[in-house]
Amino acid sequence: MNSPAATNPHSLSNDTQNIVQAINGLGTDEKLALLYFVYEKMGDSVTPAAPAAADPQLAPMLLDDFYKLSHDQQLNIMRGIVNGDDTPYSHAYGALTANNQLVVWYAWAIGMGETIVDIPEGYEATEAVNGVLGQFEGLEFEQQISVLRDVANNMGYTDVKPIATQAEVGKTSSL
């Protein structure tokens, strides 16, 4: 059962919620391209964690073993994570906090074209990717991070179910 972490729309403005919905509506490779372009254009500013935080001990499967795979294998794993497939790599990613998931994408972005599979030469972004990228670039920094965190947190596979809210269960917690 694929259970990506639920979004928290309460922490997002209407503008950012719309961008998250637009990103979630993209195809798998379009999402990967968007992440590539976001990190390419915005560099270090898109991650709240310092580059040193991308420690292989954080997620050895994703930040160490992954680099040793062929580029085709890496691309397939990235696609599996984006799709929330039930795979060991997707489980490893889904077990991370949203901030650490951003660190994974950041670390992979740094290695793109070298130790990490690069975007195909001559790739032309779709109109949908360019549109979302333009909207994303128009956001303030904090909104960009919120959008990225939300999108990253909806990827990967986890069996952990979100805790029901008071509104969902109709009960208040006792003191």
Disulfide bonds with the S-S distance in Angstrom:
none
